Amino acid sequence: LPPPMAKTVFGKELHVMMRNNRLTVIPWDLLIESLKQQVQHTVARNTQRERIDDPLGPIDGFMMRYRLVCRSGLMSDGRAAAMGRMVELDKFELDPTSEIVTEQISEALRPGGRLRAELDAYRSQQTTVTVWVYPESFREFRILKERLFQEGFLCAARPMPENMRIGASPRGSSS
């Protein structure tokens, strides 16, 4: 394999979790789209709160727990200023449920495997596979990385401390 490149991922990402030596495709895009839809309803129900913590899911075996922060004050669009309320995502974290589908790497990459289906769907696009990998699965990650490289996919690693949740925040780092 070529030496790792330290560059930020731009473009399409496919997220997977490697834990307990098994691979799980994370329904990242579906979770984000569901979050966008739910936020509108959540904000409408909680008009006076400055902080909103709410769950979403489960979706394909993952629960999302998210936090919104709300601020009121003078807002400007560059042409005019008025009193308004701004709602921003503070963070979200994912909890796998007992419903997640896990596979060995060999199962995931063969025809009929969940990862194979996702890779085939993204074949025509520039896609990076972002792997959220826990300590006990580092060896399997190296195997996965090699297999993905052979197929022409870029791979980004997100090493995770044991028991830390997968998550994202506007203040977080990119893959």
ABEGO torsion letter per residue (X at the ends): XBBBBBBBBBEBBBBBBBBGGBBBBBBAAAAAAAAAAAAAAAAAABAABABBBBBBOBBGGBBBBBBBBBBBEBBBAGABBBBBBBBBBABBBBBBBAABBBBBAAAAABBGBAAAAAAAAAAABBBBBBBBBBAAAAAAAAAAAAAAAAAGBBBBBBBBBBGBBBBBBAABBBX
